[in-house]
Amino acid sequence: MTGAAAGDLLPVLSIGPVNADKMKIYAALIRDANPIHLDGAAAAALGLGDRPVNQGPINMAYVIDMIAAWAGDPYALESLSVRFTGNVLAGDTVRAGGQITAVHQGVAECQVWLDVDGGARALEGTATVRLSQ
């Protein structure tokens, strides 16, 4: 990662298809009883599509995984701020990506995102990543 420069794209991480059974396990672990994560009919009743909706923290984790793979260090991420802009549904394939906007004092400032293949951007934000020496 030495030699990272503003304008460089981060390697895309593709995940999918998103698994509805794993959503249910995560919902149970965090005691999230929101039915949109468990039942496509509940999501459809709210106009969110006809499949279960992936939890926001899992979508953020996809971006974190992409950053950790690029940085070569799961602890290199110093900060992450995101805004949710769309939903990821069971069965979707997503792509986590980013671009360096600035490099200073061994730290890369990045724009990051998560896109649904054939769909919209599910989240976007910024990340600060410590560069390896």
ABEGO torsion letter per residue (X at the ends): XBGBBBGBBBBBBBBOBBBAAAAAAAAAAAGBABAAAABAAAAAAAGAEABBBBBAAAAAAAAAAAAAAAAGBAAABABBBBBBABBBBBGBBBBBBBBBABBBGGBBBBBBBBBBBGBBBABBEBBBBBBBX
